[in-house]
Amino acid sequence: MSSSSSSFFAPLDSSLITPPHAVPISSAGSGAAGIKVDLLVVGASFAGLACARAAALAGLSVMVLEKKASAGSKLHTTGIIVKDAVDSVPWLAEVPPALVRRIEGVRLYAPNMRHVDLHAPGYWFWATDAPALLDWMVDSARACGVDVRLGTLFEQALWINGRWEVPVTHGPCITATYLVGADGPHSRVAKALGLSRNTRFLYGVEHEYQGARMAPDLLHCFIDRKLAPGYIGWALDGVGVSQIGLARRVVPGGTQALRLDPLLDKIASVVSPGDSPPVAVRAGMIPCGGVLPRVARERALLVGDAAGMVSPVTAGGIHTALQHGERAGEAVARFVRKEADDPANWFVRSYPSFLLKRTLRWAFDNFQSDWMFNHLLGTPQMRRVAELIYFHRKGGPPPQA
Ligand SMILES: Cc1cc2nc3c(=O)[nH]c(=O)nc-3n(C[C@H](O)[C@H](O)[C@H](O)COP(=O)(O)OP(=O)(O)OC[C@H]3O[C@@H](n4cnc5c(N)ncnc54)[C@H](O)[C@@H]3O)c2cc1C
C-alpha cells in the first residue's frame, strides 16, 4: 500500500484507546532477557514524543529512550511555535496556557537599524516556556501509555531475526518491531543504521534574561552580515524570561566565532537585557541543508532534525518535527496492525522538499549584502519576501489597536 497524503490518516481520540504495555520477554535473539515493544523511539523531544504518543494512541506498545535526565533540560531551542503548527497539530490544543504567550508580529531591522513591522491578519506565533513544555509533553505521552525512559542513552541497534535489538547500559535489552530515530541533528540512530547524516548547519546561541526591555509582543529580528552571517539576531519577551540570541552559518574548517556582546551593543537603543546576567544559555546546531537523501530502511525511519527536517531559511524545525513525528507514529501503527506497507517505503516520501526555502538559503549564503537590506527594507518587494518567510504569504496591514 502506498500513499503520501496526510489526509490518509484518521484523527485519533485518546479517550477511546487503551494502549497495551510493553511485555517482558525471557530471551531476545542475543540470549539476554529483554523487553519487547512494537515501537522504540530514540529522543524525547518534539518529533519523538509526537511520534510515540500518536503510535500509543493507535494501540501500539511504545518506548522512548532519552539520554538526558529530563526532556526539558539543556535545551537548544528558542521554542517559538508558528500558528500553522498550532492549527495542524491537535496535541498543541492541550498545552497549558501558562506555558505559552502570543507574539503578534515581527519587527525586522536592517543592518542600519531602520525597521519595518510585519503582521498578518489572524496570524501569531507562540513564545513558549520550552523546558516546561517538553516536560509537560513527556507527562502527556506517558498518560497515553508511552514508556519514556529518561537518562537512557541509545548507542546501537542490531537487526536480528526481523527485529531491532537495542542493548542499553542500564536495564534489559529492548526488542522492537519498528525503530524511529528522533534524536536530533547529530543522530546516533542514523549512524548506527547507516542512514544519511546532517552536514550543513547553522550554529545558534541564546541568552535568557529577567528584566530585559523591548517593545512587547513582537519578535525582533536583526539582519547583520558581520554579526550573524547566514542568519539573524533575535529578541523577544518570552514566557517568564526574555530571549536574545543569534545564529550563523557553520563553515567547515572556518572560524565559527559567535558572540552576543556585539549584538547587544548594537541593538541597545531598542533592546536592553537589563542589569542582571543571563539566567540561562541555550546553544546548538541547526541542520539547514534540507531533508536528507536516505532517511529510512527496513522497519526504521528518521524524523525531525535527525532527518534534516528544518526550514533552511527560518531554521524553524518544531512545526515539522511535531507534524511529521505524529504522522510517523500513525504510519508505523498502521504497519504494525498490518494495514499498510512498511512506512520506510512510502511515508518518508511525504517529507517536505523545502525547494523554495533551499533556493532562498542558497541566495542568502551567496549574496547576503548589508547594503542591499539597508536599501530595500520597506519596499513592497522586500516586504512580500519577508511575509512569505515569516507568515507563509499571509501578510497584511498591522492590526488596529
Ligand atoms: C539556538 C536554536 C534556536 C532554535 N529556535 C527555534 C524556534 O524558535 N522555533 C523552531 O521551530 N525551531 C527552532 N530551532 C530548531 C528546533 O529546536 C529543532 O528543529 C527541534 O528541536 C527539532 O526537534 P527534534 O525532536 O527533531 O530534535 P531535538 O529537539 O534535537 O531532540 C532530540 C532529542 O534526542 C535526544 N538524544 C540525542 N541523542 C540521543 C541518544 N543517543 N540517545 C537518547 N537520546 C538522544 C536529545 O537529548 C534530545 O532530547 C532552534 C534551534 C536552535 C539550535
The ligand as an SDF file (V2000), in Angstrom:
LIG
                    3D

 53 58  0  0  0  0  0  0  0  0999 V2000
   19.5050   28.0620   19.1880 C   0  0  0  0  0  0  0  0  0  0  0  0
   18.3250   27.4030   18.4830 C   0  0  0  0  0  0  0  0  0  0  0  0
   17.0930   28.0390   18.4570 C   0  0  0  0  0  0  0  0  0  0  0  0
   16.0110   27.4360   17.7900 C   0  0  0  0  0  0  0  0  0  0  0  0
   14.8040   28.0790   17.8160 N   0  0  0  0  0  0  0  0  0  0  0  0
   13.7410   27.5260   17.1950 C   0  0  0  0  0  0  0  0  0  0  0  0
   12.4690   28.1380   17.2630 C   0  0  0  0  0  0  0  0  0  0  0  0
   12.2800   29.1630   17.9370 O   0  0  0  0  0  0  0  0  0  0  0  0
   11.4260   27.5650   16.6020 N   0  0  0  0  0  0  0  0  0  0  0  0
   11.5810   26.4160   15.8750 C   0  0  0  0  0  0  0  0  0  0  0  0
   10.5990   25.9460   15.2620 O   0  0  0  0  0  0  0  0  0  0  0  0
   12.7780   25.7970   15.7960 N   0  0  0  0  0  0  0  0  0  0  0  0
   13.8470   26.3110   16.4660 C   0  0  0  0  0  0  0  0  0  0  0  0
   15.0630   25.6540   16.4440 N   0  0  0  0  0  0  0  0  0  0  0  0
   15.1150   24.3380   15.8080 C   0  0  0  0  0  0  0  0  0  0  0  0
   14.3690   23.3380   16.7080 C   0  0  0  0  0  0  0  0  0  0  0  0
   14.8140   23.4570   18.0260 O   0  0  0  0  0  0  0  0  0  0  0  0
   14.5810   21.9150   16.2330 C   0  0  0  0  0  0  0  0  0  0  0  0
   14.2500   21.8350   14.8670 O   0  0  0  0  0  0  0  0  0  0  0  0
   13.7020   20.9540   17.0440 C   0  0  0  0  0  0  0  0  0  0  0  0
   14.0720   20.9640   18.3890 O   0  0  0  0  0  0  0  0  0  0  0  0
   13.8170   19.5530   16.4580 C   0  0  0  0  0  0  0  0  0  0  0  0
   13.1690   18.6490   17.2980 O   0  0  0  0  0  0  0  0  0  0  0  0
   13.5990   17.1280   17.2880 P   0  0  0  0  0  0  0  0  0  0  0  0
   12.6350   16.4370   18.1900 O   0  0  0  0  0  0  0  0  0  0  0  0
   13.7400   16.6310   15.8980 O   0  0  0  0  0  0  0  0  0  0  0  0
   15.0800   17.0650   17.8810 O   0  0  0  0  0  0  0  0  0  0  0  0
   15.7370   17.6710   19.1760 P   0  0  0  0  0  0  0  0  0  0  0  0
   14.8910   18.7660   19.7480 O   0  0  0  0  0  0  0  0  0  0  0  0
   17.1430   17.9670   18.8320 O   0  0  0  0  0  0  0  0  0  0  0  0
   15.6900   16.4770   20.2220 O   0  0  0  0  0  0  0  0  0  0  0  0
   16.4870   15.3350   20.0920 C   0  0  0  0  0  0  0  0  0  0  0  0
   16.3930   14.5730   21.4230 C   0  0  0  0  0  0  0  0  0  0  0  0
   17.1060   13.3490   21.2970 O   0  0  0  0  0  0  0  0  0  0  0  0
   17.9100   13.1630   22.4530 C   0  0  0  0  0  0  0  0  0  0  0  0
   19.0380   12.3190   22.0690 N   0  0  0  0  0  0  0  0  0  0  0  0
   20.0530   12.6480   21.2160 C   0  0  0  0  0  0  0  0  0  0  0  0
   20.8960   11.6030   21.0750 N   0  0  0  0  0  0  0  0  0  0  0  0
   20.4000   10.6030   21.8570 C   0  0  0  0  0  0  0  0  0  0  0  0
   20.8340    9.2630   22.1310 C   0  0  0  0  0  0  0  0  0  0  0  0
   21.9490    8.7510   21.5700 N   0  0  0  0  0  0  0  0  0  0  0  0
   20.1060    8.5270   22.9990 N   0  0  0  0  0  0  0  0  0  0  0  0
   18.9750    9.0150   23.5800 C   0  0  0  0  0  0  0  0  0  0  0  0
   18.5350   10.2860   23.3480 N   0  0  0  0  0  0  0  0  0  0  0  0
   19.2260   11.0510   22.4970 C   0  0  0  0  0  0  0  0  0  0  0  0
   18.3160   14.5770   22.8330 C   0  0  0  0  0  0  0  0  0  0  0  0
   18.7430   14.6600   24.1810 O   0  0  0  0  0  0  0  0  0  0  0  0
   17.0200   15.3490   22.5660 C   0  0  0  0  0  0  0  0  0  0  0  0
   16.1680   15.3280   23.6830 O   0  0  0  0  0  0  0  0  0  0  0  0
   16.1630   26.1970   17.1210 C   0  0  0  0  0  0  0  0  0  0  0  0
   17.4030   25.5500   17.1600 C   0  0  0  0  0  0  0  0  0  0  0  0
   18.4660   26.1360   17.8490 C   0  0  0  0  0  0  0  0  0  0  0  0
   19.7830   25.4060   17.8930 C   0  0  0  0  0  0  0  0  0  0  0  0
  1  2  1  0
  2  3  1  0
  2 52  2  0
  3  4  2  0
  4  5  1  0
  4 50  1  0
  5  6  2  0
  6  7  1  0
  6 13  1  0
  7  8  2  0
  7  9  1  0
  9 10  1  0
 10 11  2  0
 10 12  1  0
 12 13  2  0
 13 14  1  0
 14 15  1  0
 14 50  1  0
 15 16  1  0
 16 17  1  0
 16 18  1  0
 18 19  1  0
 18 20  1  0
 20 21  1  0
 20 22  1  0
 22 23  1  0
 23 24  1  0
 24 25  2  0
 24 26  1  0
 24 27  1  0
 27 28  1  0
 28 29  2  0
 28 30  1  0
 28 31  1  0
 31 32  1  0
 32 33  1  0
 33 34  1  0
 33 48  1  0
 34 35  1  0
 35 36  1  0
 35 46  1  0
 36 37  1  0
 36 45  1  0
 37 38  2  0
 38 39  1  0
 39 40  1  0
 39 45  2  0
 40 41  1  0
 40 42  2  0
 42 43  1  0
 43 44  2  0
 44 45  1  0
 46 47  1  0
 46 48  1  0
 48 49  1  0
 50 51  2  0
 51 52  1  0
 52 53  1  0
M  END
$$$$
